[in-house]
Amino acid sequence: ELDTQTGDLLFGTDSNETLVSEKQEEKTTKSDKEIPNYLGQLSEQAMYDQTMRALTDTNPLLTKALYTQHEPDHDTTPTAEPVFGTSLAGLMSVHSVLENQMELVSSRHKIASRLVTETLRQQYSLQEHFTVLRSVFFMESGNLAQRFYTYLFKEIEAGTWKNSLSLSAQLQVCVEEFYPGFGNNFLVLIQKGAERTDDVHRAIPAISLAYRVDWPVSTIISQDTIDCYNKVFRFLLYLKYASSTLANLHFSDLSTSSNVLRTRRLQVLKLWMYHSTNTLHSYFMSQVLHSFSAHLEQSILLADSTDNIIQAHVKFLDEVKIHCLQDKKTHVETYIMKLLRLCSSLSVHWRKEADNSLSDSDIQTLEEHYLSSYRGLVHCLDVITAEGEKDSFLCELWSEISHSVP
């Protein structure tokens, strides 16, 4: 009131009213300009707060680093320009912190992975586990595998393989002799009802091996990998049974035969079957399994993380499964199985001839089946190798099989 009265005295009533009106308009204009700036200030601050909360919730390790940065002071910086600059600086500092943290995490992760991998090798004998698996499932250890599958075949043929515990005990004894401390990891499993047969070819699909390992080895040798091992194991059992069957057919057994011509035909047929079976056995055991096993050992030695070990192991099993024709049903596998089953048929004919109960037609039928199976296999390999490199791994088998067609 004093200022108004003083103004009236100095400038008059009209002049004073004009001055007051101008001041009010100036204040209104200033307020209108500050509203957008204030809204921008709230928007920037809300975005900054939301970013800080999200980062703090997802990574508590960054909390201390984030809150050591200079935050905007709303009491001393009422205008929008300083708030925007401070928020942008805060976000840029968060980005810098994240980059540094990611580099640190990556470095620590590599160090930890190498330590874990080395611990698995040294304290948990990971390399030895792989060696034992290949020695049993892929029969790389000839003496160990031969002792077990010979016992298995005899038990099946005698019809005394009903108790899987006896088979498991035999396998454990064989493994323990060559790899002490690993025998108890194995068990022989038989599907219910399959033990009624004494036909080895019918029994093999019902047989599988279990391999029990504790954590952390179980993270690498899982049940899925054991299933892959079993597929190849059963295929190799067919090969081993065919080879052992032919090896047990002695020419002296036919000394009691009264027909020399039939005896000669059986002997020649045995030699042909022995050639084809030995060729298949050599291809799968040497060129496939041995080469891939050596590559797996090298990959595991060079691996610097468990992920690399798992990937190398899975890749190894996939390649072995493909090269042993166990990934899908093919005509090549069909003809191979026919050839292997004919070895059992020859064994039956061999015993009949020793008893003089074999006819010429029986031998002729067996010879025709062998010829059709062998030539069918060669034809399939011819077609596959002519198509290109899709199944080029079979070229080696084709080159060994196709040059000795009966």
C-alpha positions as CSV (number, residue, x, y, z in Angstrom):
1,E,0.0,0.0,0.0
2,L,2.9,2.3,0.8
3,D,4.3,1.7,-2.7
4,T,1.0,2.5,-4.3
5,Q,0.5,5.7,-2.4
6,T,4.1,6.8,-3.2
7,G,3.5,6.1,-6.8
8,D,0.2,8.1,-6.7
9,L,2.1,11.0,-5.3
10,L,5.0,10.8,-7.8
11,F,3.2,9.9,-11.0
12,G,-0.5,10.2,-10.4
13,T,-3.3,7.6,-10.1
14,D,-3.5,6.8,-13.8
15,S,0.2,6.3,-14.3
16,N,0.3,4.0,-11.3
17,E,-2.5,1.8,-12.6
18,T,-0.7,1.5,-16.0
19,L,2.5,0.4,-14.3
20,V,0.7,-2.3,-12.2
21,S,-1.0,-3.6,-15.3
22,E,2.3,-3.9,-17.2
23,K,3.9,-5.8,-14.3
24,Q,1.0,-8.3,-14.1
25,E,1.2,-9.0,-17.9
26,E,5.0,-9.5,-17.6
27,K,4.5,-12.0,-14.8
28,T,1.8,-13.9,-16.8
29,T,4.0,-14.1,-19.9
30,K,7.0,-15.4,-17.8
31,S,4.7,-18.0,-16.2
32,D,3.5,-19.2,-19.6
33,K,7.0,-19.7,-20.8
34,E,8.0,-21.6,-17.7
35,I,5.2,-24.2,-18.0
36,P,6.7,-26.1,-21.0
37,N,10.1,-25.9,-19.5
38,Y,8.8,-27.3,-16.2
39,L,6.9,-30.1,-18.1
40,G,10.1,-30.9,-20.0
41,Q,11.9,-31.0,-16.7
42,L,9.4,-33.5,-15.3
43,S,9.6,-35.7,-18.4
44,E,13.4,-35.9,-18.4
45,Q,13.5,-36.6,-14.7
46,A,10.9,-39.3,-15.0
47,M,12.8,-41.0,-17.8
48,Y,16.0,-40.8,-15.8
49,D,14.4,-42.2,-12.7
50,Q,12.8,-45.0,-14.7
51,T,16.1,-46.0,-16.3
52,M,17.8,-45.9,-12.9
53,R,15.2,-48.1,-11.3
54,A,15.3,-50.7,-14.2
55,L,19.0,-51.0,-14.1
56,T,19.1,-51.3,-10.3
57,D,16.4,-54.0,-10.3
58,T,18.0,-56.1,-13.0
59,N,21.6,-55.8,-11.8
60,P,22.1,-55.0,-8.1
61,L,25.8,-55.0,-8.6
62,L,25.5,-51.6,-10.4
63,T,23.6,-49.9,-7.6
64,K,26.6,-48.5,-5.9
65,A,28.3,-47.4,-9.1
66,L,25.1,-45.7,-10.4
67,Y,24.4,-43.7,-7.3
68,T,27.9,-42.4,-7.0
69,Q,27.2,-40.4,-10.1
70,H,26.1,-36.7,-9.7
71,E,22.3,-36.5,-9.7
72,P,20.4,-33.4,-10.7
73,D,19.7,-30.9,-7.8
74,H,16.1,-29.7,-8.4
75,D,16.4,-26.9,-5.8
76,T,19.4,-25.2,-7.4
77,T,18.5,-25.9,-11.0
78,P,14.9,-24.9,-11.6
79,T,15.2,-24.4,-15.3
80,A,14.9,-27.1,-17.9
81,E,18.3,-26.7,-19.6
82,P,20.5,-27.9,-16.6
83,V,18.1,-30.8,-15.8
84,F,18.3,-32.1,-19.4
85,G,22.1,-31.8,-19.4
86,T,22.4,-33.6,-16.1
87,S,20.0,-36.4,-17.1
88,L,21.8,-37.0,-20.4
89,A,25.1,-37.1,-18.6
90,G,23.7,-39.6,-16.1
91,L,22.5,-41.9,-18.9
92,M,25.8,-41.7,-20.7
93,S,27.6,-42.6,-17.4
94,V,25.3,-45.6,-17.0
95,H,26.2,-46.8,-20.5
96,S,29.9,-46.4,-19.7
97,V,29.4,-48.4,-16.5
98,L,27.5,-51.2,-18.4
99,E,30.3,-51.5,-20.9
100,N,32.9,-51.8,-18.2
101,Q,30.8,-54.3,-16.2
102,M,30.3,-56.4,-19.3
103,E,34.0,-56.5,-20.0
104,L,34.7,-57.5,-16.4
105,V,32.0,-60.2,-16.4
106,S,33.2,-61.6,-19.7
107,S,36.8,-61.7,-18.4
108,R,35.7,-63.3,-15.1
109,H,33.5,-65.8,-17.0
110,K,36.4,-67.0,-19.1
111,I,38.6,-67.5,-16.1
112,A,35.9,-69.3,-14.2
113,S,35.2,-71.6,-17.2
114,R,38.8,-72.6,-17.5
115,L,38.9,-73.4,-13.8
116,V,35.8,-75.5,-14.0
117,T,37.0,-77.3,-17.0
118,E,40.4,-78.0,-15.4
119,T,38.6,-79.2,-12.2
120,L,36.5,-81.6,-14.3
121,R,39.6,-83.0,-15.9
122,Q,41.7,-83.4,-12.8
123,Q,39.4,-84.0,-9.9
124,Y,36.4,-85.7,-11.7
125,S,38.4,-87.7,-14.3
126,L,36.3,-86.4,-17.2
127,Q,38.7,-87.7,-19.9
128,E,38.7,-91.1,-18.3
129,H,34.9,-91.2,-18.4
130,F,35.0,-90.6,-22.1
131,T,37.6,-93.3,-22.6
132,V,35.6,-95.9,-20.6
133,L,32.4,-95.1,-22.5
134,R,34.1,-95.6,-25.9
135,S,35.9,-98.7,-24.7
136,V,32.6,-100.4,-23.7
137,F,29.9,-98.9,-26.0
138,F,32.1,-98.6,-29.1
139,M,34.2,-101.6,-28.1
140,E,37.5,-99.8,-28.6
141,S,39.1,-102.0,-25.9
142,G,39.1,-105.3,-27.8
143,N,39.7,-107.7,-24.9
144,L,37.2,-106.0,-22.6
145,A,34.5,-105.9,-25.2
146,Q,35.2,-109.5,-26.4
147,R,34.9,-111.0,-23.0
148,F,31.6,-109.3,-22.3
149,Y,29.8,-109.8,-25.7
150,T,31.0,-113.5,-25.9
151,Y,29.5,-114.1,-22.5
152,L,26.3,-112.2,-23.6
153,F,25.9,-114.2,-26.8
154,K,26.3,-117.5,-25.0
155,E,23.7,-116.6,-22.3
156,I,21.2,-115.6,-25.0
157,E,21.7,-118.7,-27.1
158,A,21.4,-120.9,-24.0
159,G,18.3,-119.0,-22.8
160,T,19.8,-118.2,-19.5
161,W,20.0,-114.4,-19.8
162,K,16.8,-113.7,-17.9
163,N,18.6,-112.2,-15.0
164,S,20.1,-108.8,-16.0
165,L,22.0,-108.7,-12.7
166,S,24.3,-111.5,-13.8
167,L,25.0,-109.7,-17.1
168,S,25.7,-106.5,-15.1
169,A,28.0,-108.3,-12.8
170,Q,29.9,-109.7,-15.7
171,L,30.2,-106.3,-17.4
172,Q,31.4,-104.7,-14.2
173,V,34.1,-107.3,-13.6
174,C,35.4,-106.8,-17.2
175,V,35.4,-103.0,-16.8
176,E,37.0,-103.1,-13.4
177,E,39.9,-105.2,-14.7
178,F,40.8,-102.6,-17.3
179,Y,39.5,-99.4,-15.7
180,P,39.5,-99.7,-11.9
181,G,36.9,-97.6,-10.2
182,F,34.6,-97.4,-13.2
183,G,32.9,-100.9,-13.2
184,N,30.1,-100.0,-10.8
185,N,29.0,-97.2,-13.1
186,F,27.6,-99.8,-15.6
187,L,24.3,-101.7,-15.6
188,V,22.8,-104.0,-18.2
189,L,19.1,-103.3,-18.9
190,I,16.7,-105.8,-20.6
191,Q,13.3,-105.0,-21.8
192,K,10.6,-106.9,-20.1
193,G,9.5,-110.0,-22.0
194,A,12.5,-110.0,-24.3
195,E,14.4,-112.6,-22.2
196,R,12.1,-115.4,-23.6
197,T,13.9,-115.5,-26.9
198,D,17.2,-117.4,-27.6
199,D,17.6,-115.6,-31.0
200,V,20.5,-113.1,-30.6
201,H,19.2,-110.9,-33.5
202,R,15.8,-110.6,-31.7
203,A,17.5,-110.1,-28.3
204,I,19.9,-107.3,-29.2
205,P,17.2,-104.5,-29.7
206,A,16.0,-105.2,-26.1
207,I,19.5,-104.7,-24.6
208,S,20.9,-101.4,-23.4
209,L,23.6,-100.3,-21.0
210,A,23.2,-97.7,-18.3
211,Y,26.0,-95.5,-17.1
212,R,25.6,-93.7,-13.8
213,V,27.6,-90.6,-13.0
214,D,27.2,-88.0,-10.3
215,W,27.1,-84.2,-10.7
216,P,28.9,-82.3,-12.2
217,V,29.9,-85.0,-14.7
218,S,26.2,-85.7,-15.3
219,T,25.8,-82.2,-16.9
220,I,28.1,-83.4,-19.7
221,I,27.3,-87.1,-19.9
222,S,23.5,-87.0,-19.8
223,Q,20.9,-89.6,-20.5
224,D,20.5,-88.3,-24.0
225,T,24.1,-88.9,-24.8
226,I,23.9,-92.4,-23.3
227,D,20.9,-93.2,-25.6
228,C,23.1,-92.2,-28.6
229,Y,25.9,-94.5,-27.3
230,N,23.4,-97.4,-27.0
231,K,22.2,-97.0,-30.6
232,V,25.7,-97.5,-31.9
233,F,26.4,-100.2,-29.3
234,R,23.5,-102.4,-30.5
235,F,24.6,-101.9,-34.2
236,L,28.1,-103.1,-33.3
237,L,26.7,-106.1,-31.4
238,Y,25.2,-107.3,-34.7
239,L,28.7,-106.9,-36.4
240,K,30.4,-108.7,-33.5
241,Y,27.9,-111.5,-33.5
242,A,28.2,-112.1,-37.2
243,S,32.0,-112.2,-37.0
244,S,32.0,-114.5,-34.0
245,T,29.5,-116.8,-35.6
246,L,31.6,-117.3,-38.7
247,A,34.7,-117.7,-36.6
248,N,33.1,-120.6,-34.8
249,L,32.4,-122.5,-38.1
250,H,35.3,-124.9,-38.5
251,F,35.9,-126.9,-41.7
252,S,36.6,-129.9,-39.5
253,D,33.0,-129.9,-38.4
254,L,32.0,-131.0,-41.9
255,S,34.3,-134.1,-41.8
256,T,31.3,-136.3,-41.2
257,S,29.5,-135.0,-44.3
258,S,28.8,-137.6,-47.0
259,N,28.4,-135.0,-49.8
260,V,31.7,-133.4,-50.8
261,L,30.1,-131.0,-53.2
262,R,27.7,-129.5,-50.6
263,T,30.6,-129.3,-48.2
264,R,32.7,-127.3,-50.7
265,R,29.7,-125.0,-51.4
266,L,29.3,-124.3,-47.7
267,Q,33.0,-123.6,-47.3
268,V,33.0,-121.2,-50.3
269,L,29.9,-119.4,-49.0
270,K,31.6,-119.0,-45.6
271,L,34.6,-117.4,-47.1
272,W,32.4,-114.9,-49.1
273,M,30.5,-114.0,-45.9
274,Y,33.7,-113.7,-43.9
275,H,35.0,-111.3,-46.5
276,S,31.9,-109.1,-46.5
277,T,31.5,-109.1,-42.7
278,N,35.2,-108.4,-42.2
279,T,35.0,-105.5,-44.7
280,L,32.0,-104.0,-42.8
281,H,33.7,-104.6,-39.4
282,S,36.9,-102.9,-40.5
283,Y,35.1,-99.9,-42.0
284,F,32.9,-99.1,-39.0
285,M,35.4,-100.0,-36.3
286,S,38.6,-98.4,-37.8
287,Q,37.6,-95.7,-40.3
288,V,34.6,-94.4,-38.5
289,L,35.0,-94.9,-34.7
290,H,38.7,-94.7,-34.4
291,S,39.0,-91.5,-36.4
292,F,36.2,-89.7,-34.7
293,S,37.4,-90.8,-31.2
294,A,40.8,-89.3,-31.9
295,H,39.2,-86.0,-32.9
296,L,37.1,-86.0,-29.8
297,E,40.1,-86.4,-27.5
298,Q,41.9,-83.5,-29.2
299,S,38.8,-81.3,-28.9
300,I,38.4,-82.0,-25.2
301,L,42.0,-81.2,-24.6
302,L,41.7,-77.9,-26.3
303,A,38.3,-76.9,-24.8
304,D,38.4,-74.0,-22.3
305,S,34.8,-74.2,-21.1
306,T,32.2,-76.8,-20.3
307,D,30.1,-75.5,-23.2
308,N,32.9,-76.3,-25.6
309,I,33.2,-79.8,-24.1
310,I,29.4,-80.4,-24.4
311,Q,29.4,-79.2,-28.0
312,A,32.4,-81.3,-29.0
313,H,30.8,-84.4,-27.3
314,V,27.4,-83.9,-28.9
315,K,29.0,-83.3,-32.3
316,F,31.1,-86.5,-31.9
317,L,28.0,-88.6,-31.2
318,D,26.0,-87.1,-34.0
319,E,28.8,-87.8,-36.5
320,V,29.3,-91.4,-35.2
321,K,25.6,-92.0,-35.3
322,I,25.3,-90.8,-38.9
323,H,28.4,-92.7,-40.2
324,C,27.1,-95.9,-38.5
325,L,23.8,-95.4,-40.2
326,Q,21.8,-95.0,-37.0
327,D,20.4,-91.6,-37.5
328,K,17.6,-92.8,-39.9
329,K,16.5,-95.9,-41.7
330,T,18.2,-96.3,-45.0
331,H,18.4,-99.0,-47.7
332,V,22.1,-99.3,-47.0
333,E,21.5,-100.3,-43.4
334,T,18.8,-102.7,-44.5
335,Y,21.1,-104.6,-46.8
336,I,23.9,-104.6,-44.3
337,M,21.6,-106.2,-41.7
338,K,20.5,-108.8,-44.2
339,L,24.1,-109.8,-44.8
340,L,24.8,-110.0,-41.0
341,R,21.7,-112.2,-40.4
342,L,22.8,-114.6,-43.2
343,C,25.8,-115.5,-41.0
344,S,23.4,-117.1,-38.5
345,S,21.6,-118.9,-41.3
346,L,24.9,-120.3,-42.5
347,S,25.6,-121.6,-39.0
348,V,22.3,-123.5,-39.0
349,H,23.1,-125.0,-42.4
350,W,26.6,-125.9,-41.2
351,R,25.2,-127.9,-38.4
352,K,22.7,-129.6,-40.7
353,E,25.4,-130.7,-43.1
354,A,27.4,-132.1,-40.3
355,D,24.4,-134.3,-39.5
356,N,23.8,-135.0,-43.2
357,S,20.4,-133.4,-43.1
358,L,21.0,-130.5,-45.5
359,S,19.6,-130.5,-49.0
360,D,21.0,-128.9,-52.2
361,S,18.0,-126.6,-52.4
362,D,18.8,-125.3,-48.9
363,I,22.3,-124.3,-50.0
364,Q,21.0,-122.8,-53.2
365,T,18.5,-120.6,-51.4
366,L,21.1,-119.4,-49.0
367,E,23.5,-118.6,-51.9
368,E,20.8,-116.6,-53.7
369,H,19.9,-114.6,-50.6
370,Y,23.6,-113.7,-50.1
371,L,24.0,-112.7,-53.7
372,S,20.9,-110.5,-53.7
373,S,21.8,-108.9,-50.4
374,Y,25.4,-108.1,-51.4
375,R,24.5,-106.8,-54.9
376,G,21.6,-104.8,-53.4
377,L,24.1,-103.1,-51.0
378,V,26.5,-102.4,-53.9
379,H,23.7,-100.9,-56.0
380,C,22.5,-98.6,-53.1
381,L,26.1,-97.4,-52.6
382,D,26.4,-96.8,-56.4
383,V,23.3,-94.6,-56.4
384,I,24.4,-92.7,-53.3
385,T,27.9,-92.0,-54.5
386,A,26.6,-90.9,-57.9
387,E,24.3,-88.3,-56.4
388,G,27.2,-86.2,-55.0
389,E,28.7,-85.3,-51.7
390,K,25.6,-85.6,-49.6
391,D,26.6,-89.0,-48.2
392,S,30.2,-88.8,-49.4
393,F,31.4,-90.6,-46.2
394,L,30.0,-93.9,-47.8
395,C,32.4,-93.6,-50.7
396,E,35.1,-95.4,-48.7
397,L,32.7,-98.3,-48.0
398,W,31.6,-98.3,-51.6
399,S,35.2,-98.6,-52.8
400,E,35.8,-101.6,-50.6
401,I,32.5,-103.4,-51.3
402,S,32.0,-102.8,-55.0
403,H,35.3,-104.3,-56.2
404,S,34.5,-107.8,-55.0
405,V,31.0,-108.5,-56.1
406,P,30.4,-112.3,-56.2
